[in-house]
Amino acid sequence: MPILDIEIVLRPGEALPADLAKTLAELATQVFGAAPGTIWVKLKTIDADNYAENGVGTETYHPVFVGVLKAKLPTLEQIQAEVTALTAVIAEACGRPQENVHVLYEPEGAGRIAFGGKLRGSS
């Protein structure tokens, strides 16, 4: 089920490839070993004027923020393996260094997320 909320801070004048969301979904499939139709990617952009970091002056690093929602969370070791692989593929696809990709795992979705009006349970 992973749902990825990906936000990219754009460089001035940067245009993303039209198929970037699809590319990211396919790359995530490799990371999570998911069946077709079980990974959703929501891709959003943030204009550089709407992003700031403290202590860095006018220069920004144009990061990528990735939220990961899964029905059940894996072990910490599995999360680390997923984060390592996901960071690498997202950085490559988005043209960013890996240190500028930030991943946040959301609390488990089971019991609190519904698809088509049907609550997804813990089983």
Buried (B, 14 or more C-beta within 10 A) or exposed (E): BBBBBBBBBBEEEEEBEEEBBEBBBBBBBEBBEBEEEEBBBEBEBBEBEEBEEEEEEEEBEBBBBBBBBBBEBEEEEEBEEBBEBBBBBBBEBBEBEEEBBEBEBBEBBBEEBEEEEEEBEEE
